[in-house]
Amino acid sequence: MFLHNLVFSVPALIAVGLITLYLNYKYSGVGLKPLFMAFFLGVFSVVPVFIIQYLIEAAGFVLVTSLKRMLFYSFFVEGFVPQIVVLSVLMSFFYRQAKFRTTADGILYSLYITLGLSVFLIPLTLSQEVFSKHELLFQLAYLPCLMVSAIALGFFSGLSRQRKNTFVDLMTGLMAASFFQGLYIFCMLTNETMLWIISGLASAVISLLFIYKAVTNHKSEQKI
């Protein structure tokens, strides 16, 4: 089942390729090496995510037999755990670098880490029995949802570099990213198609606003 679901990793690799091509065209490849490092660290970060999720599962906390269990599984196991790992990688390897200064930087690093993580996280998650019978559309939406979460996490991580209330900004990004991801998983578990469509559109609009704000701030800084 895992090998069969590896096909859902292909869009992540395509996304990395397209973003890299754009950055290479826009900035002549300057500063891309740290982003490649972020991607590969993201690939390996699936290990702590898998270990944490396995331990929680072994403790018997992920049986989706009730609404409370579904909420815990959606927003903590599948929402919070991957996002805290992404934030940990971001903070450990890139946050204090001189090139990490703006919300645009935060979004890019968070995206590359998340896309790396998704290479194995998506097939591992979809290989679970609880997700095996869901419609293809739900499964294809996994990567866009992860990217929306990455944009929220990256935006507030970058924002924290520009302001003094670092902890508040980081926790805001973490909670927002965990919520977006958890809501998607919850909609999958409950087959709430309408809620998924509405929340997905709202999340997409919010992420576009984050990108617009980040690009605007980046252009403003370049003019200074």
C-alpha positions in Angstrom: 0.0 0.0 0.0 2.9 2.4 0.8 4.6 1.8 -2.5 1.2 2.3 -4.3 0.7 5.6 -2.6 4.1 6.9 -3.5 2.5 8.3 -6.6 1.0 11.0 -4.3 4.6 12.2 -3.7 5.2 13.2 -7.3 3.3 16.5 -7.0 5.6 17.5 -4.2 8.7 16.9 -6.3 7.1 18.9 -9.2 6.2 21.7 -6.8 9.9 21.9 -5.6 11.0 21.9 -9.3 8.7 24.7 -10.3 9.4 26.9 -7.3 13.2 26.4 -7.8 12.9 27.2 -11.5 11.1 30.4 -10.7 13.6 31.4 -8.1 16.5 30.6 -10.4 14.9 32.7 -13.1 14.0 35.6 -10.8 17.2 35.7 -8.7 19.7 33.8 -10.9 20.0 30.9 -8.5 21.3 33.1 -5.6 20.7 31.6 -2.2 19.2 28.3 -3.4 21.6 26.0 -1.7 20.1 26.5 1.8 16.6 25.8 0.3 17.8 22.5 -1.1 19.2 21.7 2.4 15.8 22.6 3.8 14.1 20.2 1.4 16.4 17.3 2.2 16.1 17.9 6.0 12.4 17.8 5.4 12.7 14.4 3.8 14.5 13.0 6.8 12.2 14.8 9.3 9.6 12.2 8.5 11.5 9.9 10.9 10.7 11.8 14.1 7.1 12.4 12.8 6.7 8.6 12.2 8.2 7.7 15.6 6.0 10.1 17.5 2.9 9.0 15.7 3.8 5.4 16.1 4.3 5.8 19.9 0.9 7.6 20.2 -0.7 4.8 18.1 0.9 2.1 20.2 -0.5 3.8 23.3 -4.0 3.3 21.8 -4.9 7.0 21.4 -5.7 7.0 17.7 -8.6 4.7 17.4 -11.2 6.9 15.7 -14.1 5.3 17.5 -15.6 8.6 18.9 -15.7 12.3 18.1 -13.1 13.1 20.8 -10.7 10.5 19.4 -11.2 11.9 15.9 -10.5 15.4 17.1 -7.4 14.3 18.9 -6.2 12.3 15.9 -6.9 15.0 13.4 -5.6 18.1 15.2 -2.8 16.6 17.3 -1.5 13.5 15.7 -1.9 14.5 12.1 -2.0 18.3 12.5 0.3 19.4 15.4 3.0 16.7 15.3 4.2 17.2 11.7 4.0 21.0 12.1 6.1 21.1 15.3 8.7 18.9 13.6 8.8 21.4 10.6 9.1 24.3 13.0 11.9 22.5 14.9 13.9 22.0 11.7 13.3 25.6 10.7 14.4 26.9 14.1 17.4 24.6 14.4 19.0 25.1 11.1 17.7 28.3 9.4 16.0 30.7 11.8 19.1 32.5 13.0 20.8 32.7 9.6 21.5 36.2 8.2 19.5 35.3 5.0 16.4 34.5 7.1 15.0 38.0 7.7 11.5 38.4 6.2 8.1 36.7 6.0 9.0 35.8 2.4 12.1 33.9 3.7 10.0 32.2 6.3 7.5 31.0 3.7 10.1 29.7 1.4 12.0 27.7 4.0 8.8 26.4 5.5 7.6 25.3 2.1 10.8 23.5 1.2 10.9 21.7 4.5 7.2 20.7 4.2 7.6 19.6 0.6 10.5 17.4 1.6 8.5 16.0 4.6 5.5 15.3 2.3 7.5 13.0 0.0 7.1 10.2 2.6 4.5 11.6 5.0 1.7 11.6 2.4 2.1 7.9 1.3 2.6 6.8 4.9 -0.5 8.6 6.1 -2.7 7.4 3.1 -1.5 3.9 3.7 -3.3 3.7 7.0 -6.5 1.8 6.9 -8.6 4.7 8.1 -7.7 6.6 4.9 -7.7 3.8 2.4 -11.3 4.1 1.3 -11.5 7.9 0.8 -12.1 9.5 -2.5 -9.2 10.4 -4.8 -10.0 14.1 -4.6 -9.5 14.1 -0.8 -6.1 12.3 -1.3 -4.9 14.7 -4.0 -5.8 17.6 -1.7 -3.3 16.4 1.0 -0.3 18.2 -0.6 -2.1 21.5 -1.2 -3.2 21.5 2.4 0.3 20.9 3.7 1.5 23.8 1.5 -1.2 26.1 3.0 -0.1 25.1 6.5 3.6 25.7 5.5 2.7 29.2 4.3 1.0 30.1 7.5 3.9 28.7 9.6 6.5 30.3 7.5 4.8 33.7 7.4 4.6 34.0 11.2 8.1 32.6 11.6 9.4 35.3 9.3 7.3 37.9 11.1 8.8 36.9 14.4 12.3 37.8 13.0 11.0 41.4 12.4 9.3 41.9 15.8 10.1 41.5 19.4 7.2 39.1 20.4 9.0 36.1 18.9 7.3 33.4 21.0 3.7 34.8 20.3 4.4 34.9 16.5 5.9 31.4 16.4 3.1 29.9 18.4 0.5 31.7 16.2 2.1 30.2 13.1 2.3 26.8 14.7 -1.3 26.8 15.9 -2.6 28.1 12.5 -0.7 25.5 10.6 -1.8 22.7 12.9 -5.4 23.9 12.6 -5.4 24.0 8.8 -3.9 20.5 8.6 -6.0 19.1 11.4 -9.3 20.4 9.8 -8.4 18.7 6.5 -7.8 15.4 8.3 -11.0 15.8 10.3 -13.0 16.4 7.1 -11.5 13.3 5.6 -12.4 11.1 8.6 -15.9 12.4 8.8 -16.5 12.7 5.0 -17.6 16.3 5.5 -17.2 17.3 1.9 -19.0 20.7 2.2 -17.0 21.7 5.3 -13.9 20.6 3.5 -14.6 22.7 0.4 -15.5 25.8 2.4 -12.6 25.6 4.8 -10.3 24.7 1.9 -11.3 27.8 -0.1 -11.0 30.0 3.0 -7.5 28.5 3.8 -6.4 29.1 0.2 -7.5 32.8 0.3 -5.7 33.3 3.7 -2.5 31.7 2.3 -2.7 33.9 -0.8 -3.0 37.0 1.4 0.0 35.8 3.4 2.0 35.5 0.2 0.9 38.9 -1.1 1.8 40.5 2.2 5.2 38.7 2.2 6.0 39.7 -1.4 4.9 43.3 -0.7 7.2 43.5 2.3 10.1 42.0 0.5 9.8 44.5 -2.4 9.6 47.3 0.2 12.8 46.2 1.9 14.6 45.9 -1.4 13.9 49.6 -2.1 15.4 50.7 1.2 
